[in-house]
């Protein structure tokens, strides 16, 4: 039952995060994707704040699942990417962090290209 409860917490948080992303992204205008940029920055700030609260013991496991895994995951996976990259850097794994960031961006763009090519 604990696993089912955890899945429900992540699903509920993810649902709210997805809706929040949609609402923020609706304000995107022009050639620069301001909505996505705003979501990524807000999500990164939020996951940093929440991760700090978890580290202090202020947030329970349930709240971590609801807010970090669920809401932030539904709002933007970029926040998780940024958090993981920072954690690697902070742990002294600077080379691994740089590789992770570079490979994620490069391979992600290549994957979009391949996906578009396959769909033709």
BALOBA-1460 file (C-alpha; in Angstrom, 3 decimals):
// residues 120
<rec num="1" residu="x" x="0.000" y="0.000" z="0.000"/>
<rec num="2" residu="x" x="2.903" y="2.349" z="0.683"/>
<rec num="3" residu="x" x="4.075" y="2.009" z="-2.924"/>
<rec num="4" residu="x" x="0.594" y="2.796" z="-4.254"/>
<rec num="5" residu="x" x="0.382" y="5.849" z="-1.985"/>
<rec num="6" residu="x" x="3.788" y="7.029" z="-3.243"/>
<rec num="7" residu="x" x="2.717" y="6.571" z="-6.865"/>
<rec num="8" residu="x" x="-0.456" y="8.575" z="-6.193"/>
<rec num="9" residu="x" x="1.580" y="11.376" z="-4.556"/>
<rec num="10" residu="x" x="3.896" y="11.564" z="-7.580"/>
<rec num="11" residu="x" x="0.938" y="11.440" z="-9.996"/>
<rec num="12" residu="x" x="-0.959" y="14.207" z="-8.213"/>
<rec num="13" residu="x" x="2.135" y="16.407" z="-7.976"/>
<rec num="14" residu="x" x="2.994" y="15.685" z="-11.608"/>
<rec num="15" residu="x" x="-0.513" y="16.596" z="-12.728"/>
<rec num="16" residu="x" x="-0.360" y="19.960" z="-10.980"/>
<rec num="17" residu="x" x="3.175" y="20.528" z="-12.294"/>
<rec num="18" residu="x" x="2.085" y="19.808" z="-15.866"/>
<rec num="19" residu="x" x="-0.842" y="22.206" z="-15.603"/>
<rec num="20" residu="x" x="1.431" y="24.881" z="-14.119"/>
<rec num="21" residu="x" x="3.889" y="24.380" z="-16.992"/>
<rec num="22" residu="x" x="1.084" y="24.774" z="-19.526"/>
<rec num="23" residu="x" x="-0.139" y="27.976" z="-17.872"/>
<rec num="24" residu="x" x="3.332" y="29.528" z="-17.672"/>
<rec num="25" residu="x" x="4.165" y="28.485" z="-21.247"/>
<rec num="26" residu="x" x="0.992" y="30.142" z="-22.579"/>
<rec num="27" residu="x" x="2.654" y="33.490" z="-21.964"/>
<rec num="28" residu="x" x="5.497" y="32.699" z="-24.396"/>
<rec num="29" residu="x" x="5.725" y="35.233" z="-27.181"/>
<rec num="30" residu="x" x="8.178" y="35.968" z="-29.946"/>
<rec num="31" residu="x" x="11.045" y="34.007" z="-31.424"/>
<rec num="32" residu="x" x="12.673" y="33.304" z="-28.038"/>
<rec num="33" residu="x" x="10.867" y="30.552" z="-26.086"/>
<rec num="34" residu="x" x="10.260" y="32.649" z="-22.953"/>
<rec num="35" residu="x" x="7.701" y="30.229" z="-21.533"/>
<rec num="36" residu="x" x="10.088" y="27.292" z="-21.572"/>
<rec num="37" residu="x" x="12.895" y="29.482" z="-20.275"/>
<rec num="38" residu="x" x="10.712" y="30.719" z="-17.399"/>
<rec num="39" residu="x" x="9.558" y="27.198" z="-16.536"/>
<rec num="40" residu="x" x="13.152" y="25.918" z="-16.484"/>
<rec num="41" residu="x" x="14.409" y="28.746" z="-14.267"/>
<rec num="42" residu="x" x="11.418" y="28.687" z="-11.894"/>
<rec num="43" residu="x" x="11.625" y="24.890" z="-11.677"/>
<rec num="44" residu="x" x="15.357" y="25.022" z="-10.942"/>
<rec num="45" residu="x" x="14.838" y="27.597" z="-8.192"/>
<rec num="46" residu="x" x="11.995" y="25.558" z="-6.737"/>
<rec num="47" residu="x" x="13.852" y="22.232" z="-6.755"/>
<rec num="48" residu="x" x="16.854" y="23.892" z="-5.104"/>
<rec num="49" residu="x" x="14.639" y="25.351" z="-2.383"/>
<rec num="50" residu="x" x="12.781" y="22.072" z="-1.823"/>
<rec num="51" residu="x" x="15.957" y="19.963" z="-1.846"/>
<rec num="52" residu="x" x="17.401" y="22.289" z="0.789"/>
<rec num="53" residu="x" x="14.277" y="21.869" z="2.914"/>
<rec num="54" residu="x" x="14.511" y="18.083" z="2.596"/>
<rec num="55" residu="x" x="18.179" y="18.220" z="3.667"/>
<rec num="56" residu="x" x="17.180" y="20.232" z="6.753"/>
<rec num="57" residu="x" x="14.473" y="17.691" z="7.601"/>
<rec num="58" residu="x" x="11.708" y="20.257" z="7.062"/>
<rec num="59" residu="x" x="9.918" y="18.222" z="4.377"/>
<rec num="60" residu="x" x="8.719" y="14.658" z="4.862"/>
<rec num="61" residu="x" x="9.289" y="11.835" z="2.386"/>
<rec num="62" residu="x" x="5.682" y="12.220" z="1.251"/>
<rec num="63" residu="x" x="6.118" y="15.933" z="0.587"/>
<rec num="64" residu="x" x="9.386" y="15.228" z="-1.269"/>
<rec num="65" residu="x" x="7.543" y="12.794" z="-3.531"/>
<rec num="66" residu="x" x="4.630" y="15.189" z="-4.063"/>
<rec num="67" residu="x" x="6.639" y="18.362" z="-4.617"/>
<rec num="68" residu="x" x="10.071" y="17.374" z="-5.973"/>
<rec num="69" residu="x" x="9.440" y="14.147" z="-7.862"/>
<rec num="70" residu="x" x="5.840" y="14.952" z="-8.758"/>
<rec num="71" residu="x" x="5.347" y="18.695" z="-9.147"/>
<rec num="72" residu="x" x="8.871" y="19.612" z="-10.279"/>
<rec num="73" residu="x" x="9.005" y="16.523" z="-12.516"/>
<rec num="74" residu="x" x="5.714" y="17.497" z="-14.165"/>
<rec num="75" residu="x" x="6.654" y="21.162" z="-14.317"/>
<rec num="76" residu="x" x="10.102" y="20.633" z="-15.854"/>
<rec num="77" residu="x" x="12.647" y="17.840" z="-15.950"/>
<rec num="78" residu="x" x="15.246" y="20.531" z="-16.541"/>
<rec num="79" residu="x" x="15.109" y="21.291" z="-12.821"/>
<rec num="80" residu="x" x="16.120" y="17.709" z="-12.044"/>
<rec num="81" residu="x" x="18.878" y="17.924" z="-14.647"/>
<rec num="82" residu="x" x="20.157" y="21.153" z="-13.095"/>
<rec num="83" residu="x" x="19.937" y="19.731" z="-9.564"/>
<rec num="84" residu="x" x="21.813" y="16.551" z="-10.518"/>
<rec num="85" residu="x" x="24.476" y="18.541" z="-12.353"/>
<rec num="86" residu="x" x="24.982" y="20.831" z="-9.374"/>
<rec num="87" residu="x" x="25.139" y="17.889" z="-6.953"/>
<rec num="88" residu="x" x="27.858" y="16.222" z="-9.057"/>
<rec num="89" residu="x" x="29.824" y="19.476" z="-9.203"/>
<rec num="90" residu="x" x="29.413" y="20.056" z="-5.469"/>
<rec num="91" residu="x" x="30.620" y="16.497" z="-4.766"/>
<rec num="92" residu="x" x="33.803" y="17.303" z="-6.699"/>
<rec num="93" residu="x" x="32.844" y="15.327" z="-9.797"/>
<rec num="94" residu="x" x="33.419" y="18.338" z="-12.043"/>
<rec num="95" residu="x" x="34.469" y="16.326" z="-15.092"/>
<rec num="96" residu="x" x="31.496" y="13.960" z="-14.772"/>
<rec num="97" residu="x" x="29.155" y="16.948" z="-14.342"/>
<rec num="98" residu="x" x="30.575" y="18.656" z="-17.437"/>
<rec num="99" residu="x" x="30.275" y="15.425" z="-19.419"/>
<rec num="100" residu="x" x="26.705" y="14.921" z="-18.226"/>
<rec num="101" residu="x" x="25.672" y="18.470" z="-19.186"/>
<rec num="102" residu="x" x="27.433" y="18.395" z="-22.561"/>
<rec num="103" residu="x" x="26.239" y="14.918" z="-23.489"/>
<rec num="104" residu="x" x="22.653" y="15.611" z="-22.384"/>
<rec num="105" residu="x" x="22.385" y="18.743" z="-24.512"/>
<rec num="106" residu="x" x="24.186" y="17.340" z="-27.565"/>
<rec num="107" residu="x" x="22.590" y="13.869" z="-27.545"/>
<rec num="108" residu="x" x="19.186" y="15.407" z="-26.786"/>
<rec num="109" residu="x" x="19.382" y="17.634" z="-29.856"/>
<rec num="110" residu="x" x="20.592" y="14.717" z="-31.982"/>
<rec num="111" residu="x" x="17.712" y="12.584" z="-30.643"/>
<rec num="112" residu="x" x="15.205" y="15.264" z="-31.702"/>
<rec num="113" residu="x" x="16.747" y="15.268" z="-35.180"/>
<rec num="114" residu="x" x="16.588" y="11.457" z="-35.391"/>
<rec num="115" residu="x" x="12.992" y="11.421" z="-34.149"/>
<rec num="116" residu="x" x="11.996" y="13.988" z="-36.764"/>
<rec num="117" residu="x" x="13.828" y="12.017" z="-39.446"/>
<rec num="118" residu="x" x="12.089" y="8.760" z="-38.452"/>
<rec num="119" residu="x" x="8.680" y="10.433" z="-38.555"/>
<rec num="120" residu="x" x="9.070" y="11.478" z="-42.215"/>
